[in-house]
């Protein structure tokens, strides 16, 4: 097999002189890199890098997962009141017996960081798979974008409530949030370096400070047991029976789903985990074991902290303090740190919380920078510049600013949208895991994952009913992604859309033999027309109606459309001879773009622009255009000519297209 690279034309780019050109070059720096090698926490290590131990990578995913302690206890208290610990127990059960098994399966099925979206993409073919991915990308964008804005908003709340904060910033939640988002964008525009070295001490310090705060709260509770009695009395007074309490807890726990936000990040960072020496790309067993240890350890740590923090905040903080404008709103544990450990320790805790919340936004930004280039450019549903980091950072910054202004930097107002994004991704992961084990005929696992899927579906439905703003935000992201994606696909329809053209030995023999007599003469032929009579009639038709040279040897060029929903692909060309007709048979996503790519590859091999001959097709040109966009077929001659015109601006080197 001989591979011929195909390079799209770039001569149509804007002028490269002056400040504008330098700005453009700076924005598009790294455009030629692979999508999974973007800077940031989730990038794939270079081959010379060996990765990191699983517990260090756990700190990287922990900046997203553990940072929810900054606002989760307050949200739980607002949602469930005195039943917050009971609702948190339900959440912990779902975490340990639902989300954890699901993502351990996801780690096994997609060990290179693709996550549950890639698992579902493999389940469906053609356009249905692409549309499903776009919908899931909308929810993923909701999850990651709200992570950025909600975490920054909660960090701003910690700044404002600190007793040492200057009085002139009072009421400046929105502006502080926007400044933090701007700093986040500035870091990524400059170039985000390796994050694990920062994440490890940051997470270690934050968890240590939380343990100290919870220990102080436990001392306060145990030293005055009447507080426990007051809490239990308040629960029993508000609810008629223990069964009623459990029922209410089951109804309200979906609002606490933010406490499971780190699992998708956990599988996204898998490429960073150091595997075993025997690991291969096809079977990275050591990396999978490390990822499972990461997920399990993080889930156990977070479950303990969630339960203890829920008990401490519910028993020690009056319910009215959790409400909007209250001193514990969005910062329940910080409130307790200041109250029981003093303003100095409380300020240290605030600084640690602000930093990890801000860094959680960095983790979410890096997730977006890896997620979008992984799919949309490959589908042709985003311009090539979306493979570069800096333009995407600017797009996400604008979205984060708009979301912050819309929600007025309120943590409570954004929690519904955040939970919706998290739950949809978990539902998709559970469903994908169910299908994966079903295909392996594991009956018990299929039933188990099916039940988990049902629980996540129930949780999602309740959350959407209770907080419809979440699905509204996600719908905006989905519609925006759909419109821009299909608009980009239509705009890029006439690009060359081939990465390489690969000829087998038989094809090369046919090409080289024909090239000895001058430029190649090719007849575009339907691949289902393969009888001797059809080949002879096709050749005779072209000799009569076009300028095909008399006596010239012709080669039939036939294209098989594999998946018209694909955008760019490697094109494989096989050569053979049937009924005396020499044939080049290519596989590609569309007919005209594949023909154009093969023609350019033939020109590069022979040194002469080839000639290709088409027959006009009777029919409505609009209908044929739609067929081309959706099915990859249609009126091939004019589209092939347009693809060649855009790919090769030099008319002397451009292959010839004849139609008769």
Rosetta blueprint (number, residue, H / E / L):
1 X L
2 X E
3 X E
4 X E
5 X E
6 X L
7 X L
8 X L
9 X L
10 X L
11 X L
12 X L
13 X L
14 X L
15 X L
16 X L
17 X L
18 X H
19 X H
20 X H
21 X H
22 X H
23 X H
24 X H
25 X H
26 X H
27 X H
28 X L
29 X L
30 X L
31 X L
32 X L
33 X L
34 X L
35 X H
36 X H
37 X H
38 X L
39 X L
40 X L
41 X L
42 X L
43 X L
44 X L
45 X L
46 X L
47 X L
48 X L
49 X L
50 X L
51 X L
52 X E
53 X L
54 X H
55 X H
56 X H
57 X H
58 X H
59 X H
60 X H
61 X H
62 X H
63 X H
64 X H
65 X H
66 X H
67 X H
68 X H
69 X H
70 X H
71 X L
72 X H
73 X H
74 X H
75 X H
76 X H
77 X H
78 X H
79 X H
80 X H
81 X H
82 X H
83 X H
84 X H
85 X H
86 X H
87 X H
88 X H
89 X H
90 X H
91 X H
92 X H
93 X H
94 X H
95 X H
96 X H
97 X H
98 X H
99 X H
100 X H
101 X H
102 X H
103 X H
104 X H
105 X H
106 X H
107 X H
108 X H
109 X H
110 X L
111 X L
112 X L
113 X L
114 X L
115 X H
116 X H
117 X H
118 X H
119 X H
120 X H
121 X H
122 X H
123 X H
124 X L
125 X L
126 X H
127 X H
128 X H
129 X H
130 X H
131 X H
132 X H
133 X H
134 X H
135 X H
136 X H
137 X H
138 X H
139 X H
140 X H
141 X H
142 X H
143 X H
144 X H
145 X H
146 X H
147 X H
148 X H
149 X H
150 X H
151 X H
152 X H
153 X H
154 X H
155 X H
156 X H
157 X H
158 X H
159 X H
160 X H
161 X H
162 X L
163 X L
164 X L
165 X L
166 X L
167 X H
168 X H
169 X H
170 X L
171 X L
172 X L
173 X H
174 X H
175 X H
176 X H
177 X H
178 X H
179 X H
180 X H
181 X H
182 X H
183 X H
184 X H
185 X H
186 X H
187 X H
188 X H
189 X H
190 X H
191 X L
192 X L
193 X L
194 X L
195 X L
196 X H
197 X H
198 X H
199 X H
200 X H
201 X H
202 X H
203 X H
204 X H
205 X H
206 X H
207 X H
208 X H
209 X H
210 X H
211 X H
212 X H
213 X H
214 X H
215 X H
216 X H
217 X H
218 X H
219 X H
220 X H
221 X H
222 X H
223 X H
224 X L
225 X L
226 X H
227 X H
228 X H
229 X H
230 X H
231 X H
232 X H
233 X H
234 X H
235 X H
236 X H
237 X H
238 X H
239 X L
240 X L
241 X L
242 X H
243 X H
244 X H
245 X H
246 X H
247 X H
248 X H
249 X H
250 X H
251 X H
252 X H
253 X H
254 X H
255 X H
256 X H
257 X H
258 X H
259 X H
260 X H
261 X L
262 X L
263 X H
264 X H
265 X H
266 X H
267 X H
268 X H
269 X L
270 X H
271 X H
272 X H
273 X E
274 X L
275 X L
276 X L
277 X L
278 X L
279 X L
280 X L
281 X L
282 X L
283 X L
284 X L
285 X H
286 X H
287 X H
288 X H
289 X H
290 X H
291 X H
292 X H
293 X H
294 X H
295 X H
296 X H
297 X H
298 X H
299 X H
300 X H
301 X H
302 X H
303 X H
304 X H
305 X H
306 X H
307 X H
308 X H
309 X H
310 X H
311 X H
312 X H
313 X H
314 X H
315 X H
316 X H
317 X L
318 X L
319 X H
320 X H
321 X H
322 X H
323 X L
324 X L
325 X L
326 X L
327 X L
328 X L
329 X L
330 X L
331 X L
332 X H
333 X H
334 X H
335 X H
336 X H
337 X H
338 X H
339 X H
340 X H
341 X H
342 X H
343 X H
344 X H
345 X H
346 X H
347 X H
348 X H
349 X H
350 X H
351 X H
352 X H
353 X H
354 X H
355 X H
356 X H
357 X H
358 X H
359 X H
360 X H
361 X H
362 X H
363 X H
364 X H
365 X H
366 X H
367 X H
368 X H
369 X H
370 X H
371 X H
372 X H
373 X H
374 X H
375 X H
376 X H
377 X H
378 X H
379 X H
380 X L
381 X L
382 X L
383 X L
384 X H
385 X H
386 X H
387 X H
388 X L
389 X H
390 X H
391 X H
392 X H
393 X H
394 X H
395 X H
396 X H
397 X H
398 X H
399 X H
400 X H
401 X H
402 X H
403 X H
404 X H
405 X H
406 X H
407 X H
408 X L
409 X L
410 X L
411 X H
412 X H
413 X H
414 X H
415 X H
416 X H
417 X H
418 X H
419 X H
420 X H
421 X H
422 X H
423 X H
424 X H
425 X H
426 X H
427 X H
428 X H
429 X H
430 X H
431 X H
432 X H
433 X H
434 X H
435 X H
436 X H
437 X H
438 X H
439 X H
440 X L
441 X L
442 X L
443 X H
444 X H
445 X H
446 X H
447 X H
448 X H
449 X H
450 X H
451 X H
452 X H
453 X H
454 X H
455 X H
456 X H
457 X H
458 X H
459 X H
460 X H
461 X H
462 X H
463 X H
464 X H
465 X H
466 X H
467 X L
468 X H
469 X H
470 X H
471 X H
472 X H
473 X H
474 X H
475 X H
476 X H
477 X H
478 X H
479 X H
480 X H
481 X H
482 X H
483 X H
484 X H
485 X H
486 X H
487 X H
488 X H
489 X H
490 X H
491 X H
492 X L
493 X L
494 X L
495 X L
496 X L
497 X L
498 X E
499 X E
500 X E
501 X E
502 X E
503 X E
504 X L
505 X H
506 X H
507 X H
508 X H
509 X H
510 X H
511 X H
512 X H
513 X H
514 X H
515 X H
516 X L
517 X L
518 X L
519 X L
520 X L
521 X E
522 X E
523 X E
524 X E
525 X E
526 X L
527 X L
528 X L
529 X L
530 X L
531 X L
532 X H
533 X H
534 X H
535 X H
536 X H
537 X H
538 X H
539 X H
540 X H
541 X H
542 X H
543 X H
544 X H
545 X H
546 X L
547 X L
548 X L
549 X L
550 X L
551 X L
552 X L
553 X L
554 X L
555 X E
556 X E
557 X E
558 X E
559 X E
560 X E
561 X E
562 X L
563 X L
564 X L
565 X L
566 X L
567 X L
568 X L
569 X E
570 X E
571 X E
572 X E
573 X E
574 X E
575 X E
576 X E
577 X E
578 X E
579 X L
580 X L
581 X E
582 X E
583 X E
584 X E
585 X E
586 X E
587 X E
588 X E
589 X L
590 X L
591 X H
592 X H
593 X H
594 X H
595 X H
596 X H
597 X H
598 X H
599 X H
600 X H
601 X H
602 X H
603 X H
604 X H
605 X H
606 X H
607 X L
608 X L
609 X L
610 X L
611 X E
612 X E
613 X E
614 X E
615 X L
616 X L
617 X L
618 X L
619 X L
620 X L
621 X H
622 X H
623 X H
624 X H
625 X H
626 X H
627 X H
628 X H
629 X H
630 X H
631 X H
632 X L
633 X L
634 X L
635 X L
636 X H
637 X H
638 X H
639 X H
640 X H
641 X H
642 X H
643 X H
644 X H
645 X H
646 X H
647 X H
648 X L
649 X L
650 X L
651 X L
652 X L
653 X L
654 X L
655 X L
656 X E
657 X E
658 X E
659 X E
660 X L
